[in-house]
Amino acid sequence: MRKKVTIILFILGLSAIPLMLVYYWPKISVLWQDPSRFWKLILDATNLSDVFTKATAVTIGLFLVAAIVDLVALGWEKSGLRKLFKGSDQSVWNDIWSYLLSVVRIFDVLSLVASLGLSYFLASVFLKYFQFSLSNYIENDWLKLLVVFVLLDLLHYLQHRFMHYRPFWELHAYHHSAEEFTLLTTSRGHVLEGAIYFLFAGMFYALVGGDDLLEVVFYLNAIREGYQYLLHSDVNWKLGWVGKYILISPAAHRLHHSISAKDYNRNYGTFFIWWDKLFGTYAHPKEFCKIGIDHNPYNKTNFFVGQWIGLKRFLGWNSEK
């Protein structure tokens, strides 16, 4: 079954290439005449042109804030910073590599290439032919921010839940293969999973109005990303009534990472708890559980080999379960 799904997806991906060539042909002709524009297009599409300013500053700044909270809450001996500085575990090194490649946007470039540009194609077609923009229907700026943030979180819930279905789980399993949280575990992922996220993000980008709200979405997502560091730390807070009714707590997200397979399909939320409660996927955390996956080959090797292993499993090229 897994191979059939993979073959179907491969055929659909190839079928989209001729459509994209026809759709983008005027722009392709310009790029062909002036190749330097191609690199500018890549830089703009992935924020590489701004990597050492806004994007990098926000990413590193959020990590430092989360690291301080983690350090104060747990003390040095149990902190994520100590694990990162010690760096004696391959699982930790895989987190570090994932984070570094994410910060300099190399991970994004690889994911964009792997997506075959489908995310930008779908968003462009949606904006051109449907001409729908959420910003045209909501005039109040504060209400607009709230709606966009809630929808952004719903997007992440749906994308996360999607990645738990086979064969996509074989890619997402790389994230779950972490055997301890280091704060940076949030960045741990497979390049092809990043490509799939681009597809979800492209449609969301079109839905909220394209360039009109691009910077707003960037900062709203930064809030969500900042919270991800704490969700991937040993700060096992349940957050009281806030963790029951508003936010997914660090303890609830740790349960999602439990090595027990029965917990994989619980607590998909990455910020608000509402979606898990609404769709019946919430489970109340009870204890500090061990995290990871069974039959875990990823922490026996480096980040790059781990990416290859994940790809082989996704394509069904090996018999290892």
C-alpha positions in Angstrom: 0.0 0.0 0.0 2.8 2.4 0.9 4.5 1.9 -2.5 1.2 2.5 -4.3 0.7 5.8 -2.5 4.3 6.8 -3.2 4.0 5.9 -6.9 0.7 7.9 -7.2 2.3 11.0 -5.5 5.3 10.7 -7.8 3.1 10.6 -10.9 1.1 13.5 -9.7 4.2 15.5 -9.1 5.6 14.8 -12.6 2.2 15.6 -14.1 2.4 19.1 -12.5 5.7 20.0 -14.1 4.3 20.5 -17.7 1.5 22.7 -16.2 4.0 24.8 -14.3 6.1 25.2 -17.4 3.2 26.5 -19.4 2.0 28.8 -16.6 5.4 30.2 -15.9 6.7 30.3 -19.4 6.8 34.1 -19.8 8.9 34.4 -16.6 11.1 31.4 -17.5 11.9 33.1 -20.8 13.1 36.2 -18.9 15.2 34.1 -16.5 16.7 32.2 -19.5 17.9 35.5 -21.0 19.2 36.8 -17.6 20.2 33.9 -15.3 21.2 36.3 -12.5 17.5 36.9 -11.9 17.1 33.2 -11.0 19.4 33.5 -8.0 17.6 36.6 -6.9 14.3 34.8 -7.1 15.6 31.9 -5.0 17.0 34.4 -2.4 13.7 36.3 -2.2 11.6 33.1 -2.0 13.6 31.6 0.9 14.5 34.8 2.8 18.2 34.1 2.2 18.7 37.7 1.1 17.6 38.7 4.6 19.2 35.8 6.5 21.5 37.8 8.7 19.0 40.4 9.6 15.3 39.9 10.4 14.9 36.1 10.0 18.1 35.1 11.8 17.8 37.7 14.6 14.2 36.6 15.4 15.1 32.8 15.3 18.2 33.2 17.5 16.5 35.7 19.8 13.5 33.3 20.4 15.9 30.5 21.2 17.8 32.5 23.7 14.7 33.6 25.5 13.5 30.0 25.7 16.9 28.8 26.8 16.9 31.3 29.7 13.4 30.1 30.8 14.5 26.5 30.5 17.7 27.2 32.5 15.9 29.1 35.3 13.2 26.4 35.5 15.4 23.3 35.5 18.9 24.5 36.6 22.1 23.9 34.7 22.4 20.1 35.2 19.0 19.4 33.6 18.9 22.2 31.1 18.8 22.0 27.4 21.9 24.3 27.1 24.0 21.8 29.1 23.0 19.0 26.7 23.9 21.1 23.7 27.3 22.2 25.1 28.1 18.7 26.2 27.1 17.3 22.7 28.1 13.8 23.6 24.9 12.2 22.2 24.2 11.7 18.4 20.6 12.6 19.0 21.8 16.0 20.3 24.1 16.5 17.3 21.2 15.8 14.9 19.2 18.5 16.7 22.2 20.9 16.4 22.6 20.2 12.6 18.9 20.6 12.0 18.9 24.0 13.8 22.0 25.4 12.0 20.7 24.4 8.6 17.4 26.0 9.5 18.9 29.3 10.7 20.8 29.9 7.5 17.8 28.8 5.4 19.7 25.9 3.7 17.0 23.6 5.0 14.4 25.8 3.3 16.2 25.9 0.0 16.5 22.1 0.0 12.8 21.8 0.9 11.8 24.3 -1.8 13.7 22.3 -4.4 12.2 19.0 -3.2 8.7 20.5 -3.5 9.4 21.2 -7.2 8.0 24.7 -6.6 4.5 23.4 -6.3 3.7 25.6 -3.3 4.4 28.8 -5.2 2.6 27.5 -8.3 -0.6 26.6 -6.3 -0.6 29.8 -4.4 -0.1 31.8 -7.6 -2.9 30.0 -9.4 -5.2 30.5 -6.4 -4.5 34.2 -6.1 -4.8 34.8 -9.9 -8.0 32.9 -10.6 -10.0 32.9 -7.4 -8.9 36.4 -6.2 -9.9 35.6 -2.6 -8.2 37.4 0.2 -9.2 37.2 3.9 -8.0 40.8 4.4 -10.8 42.0 2.0 -13.4 40.6 4.4 -12.1 41.8 7.8 -11.4 45.5 8.2 -10.5 45.6 11.8 -6.7 45.1 12.1 -6.7 43.5 15.5 -9.5 41.0 14.5 -7.6 40.3 11.3 -4.5 39.4 13.4 -6.4 37.2 15.7 -8.2 35.3 12.8 -4.9 34.8 10.9 -3.1 33.5 14.0 -5.9 31.0 14.8 -6.0 29.8 11.2 -2.2 29.6 11.1 -2.3 27.3 14.2 -5.1 25.2 12.6 -2.9 24.8 9.5 0.0 23.5 11.7 -2.4 21.1 13.4 -3.7 19.7 10.1 -0.2 19.5 8.6 1.1 17.7 11.7 -1.7 15.3 11.7 -1.3 14.6 8.0 2.4 13.7 8.6 1.3 10.9 11.0 -0.3 9.0 8.1 1.8 6.5 6.2 3.9 6.8 4.1 4.4 10.4 5.4 5.0 9.2 8.9 8.3 7.7 7.6 9.5 11.3 7.1 8.0 12.7 10.3 9.5 9.8 12.3 12.9 11.6 12.0 11.5 14.4 14.2 10.1 11.8 16.7 13.4 9.9 16.7 14.9 12.4 19.3 15.6 10.5 22.5 15.9 13.7 24.6 14.6 17.2 24.3 17.2 20.0 23.8 15.0 23.0 22.9 16.5 22.7 19.3 14.5 19.5 18.8 11.8 21.6 17.3 14.0 22.2 14.3 14.7 18.5 13.8 13.0 17.3 10.6 13.3 15.7 7.2 13.8 17.9 4.1 10.9 16.2 2.4 8.6 17.0 5.3 9.7 20.6 4.8 8.6 20.3 1.2 5.2 19.1 2.2 4.9 22.0 4.7 5.7 24.4 1.8 2.6 23.0 0.0 0.4 23.7 3.1 2.0 27.1 3.7 1.6 28.1 0.0 -2.2 27.7 0.1 -2.4 29.5 3.5 -0.4 32.3 2.0 -2.9 32.6 -0.8 -5.9 32.3 1.5 -4.9 35.2 3.8 -4.1 37.5 0.9 -0.6 36.9 -0.4 1.9 39.8 0.0 -0.7 42.0 1.9 -0.2 40.0 5.1 3.2 38.3 4.5 5.1 40.3 7.2 2.2 39.9 9.6 2.3 36.1 9.1 6.0 36.1 9.6 5.8 37.7 13.1 2.7 35.7 14.1 4.5 32.5 13.2 7.5 33.7 15.1 5.4 33.7 18.3 4.3 30.1 17.6 7.9 29.1 16.8 9.2 30.6 20.0 6.7 28.5 22.0 8.0 25.4 20.2 11.3 25.6 21.9 9.6 25.2 25.3 7.4 22.4 24.0 10.6 20.6 23.1 12.4 21.0 26.4 12.3 19.1 29.7 10.2 21.9 31.2 7.3 19.5 31.9 4.8 22.1 32.9 1.0 21.3 32.6 0.1 25.0 32.9 -3.0 24.5 35.0 -6.2 25.8 33.6 -4.3 27.4 30.7 -3.1 24.0 29.7 -6.6 22.6 30.0 -8.4 25.2 27.9 -6.1 27.4 25.9 -2.5 26.3 25.2 -1.0 22.9 24.5 1.3 22.4 27.5 4.9 21.2 27.4 3.8 18.1 29.3 1.0 17.4 26.7 3.5 17.7 23.8 6.0 15.4 25.6 3.2 12.8 25.7 2.9 13.2 21.9 6.6 12.3 21.6 6.3 9.3 24.0 8.1 6.1 22.8 4.8 4.3 23.3 3.2 4.1 19.8 -0.3 4.5 21.3 0.6 8.1 22.1 1.8 9.1 18.6 -1.7 10.1 17.6 -2.4 12.3 20.5 -1.8 16.0 21.1 -1.0 17.2 17.6 -1.5 20.8 18.6 1.5 23.1 18.4 0.1 26.2 20.2 -3.6 26.1 21.0 -5.2 23.0 22.6 -8.6 23.6 21.0 -8.0 21.6 17.9 -7.1 18.4 19.8 -10.2 18.8 21.9 -12.4 19.6 18.9 -11.2 16.6 16.8 -10.9 14.2 19.7 -7.1 13.8 19.7 -6.3 15.2 23.1 -4.9 13.1 25.9 -4.1 14.5 29.4 -0.5 14.0 30.4 0.0 12.0 33.6 3.7 11.4 34.0 7.2 12.4 32.7 7.5 9.8 29.9 10.4 8.5 27.9 10.5 9.9 24.3 11.6 8.4 21.0 10.5 5.7 18.5 11.0 1.9 18.4 13.5 0.5 15.9 15.3 3.9 15.8 18.3 4.0 13.3 18.6 7.8 13.2 20.7 8.4 16.3 23.2 5.8 15.2 24.4 8.0 12.4 24.8 11.6 11.4 22.1 14.1 10.2 22.8 13.6 6.5 22.7 9.8 6.5 19.5 10.1 8.6 17.9 12.1 5.8 18.8 9.3 3.4 17.3 6.6 5.7 14.1 8.6 6.0 13.8 8.9 2.2 14.4 5.2 1.7 11.7 4.4 4.3 9.3 6.8 2.7 9.8 5.2 -0.7 9.6 1.7 0.7 13.1 0.8 -0.5 14.1 -1.2 2.6 12.4 -3.9 4.5 13.4 -2.5 8.0 10.3 -1.8 10.1 
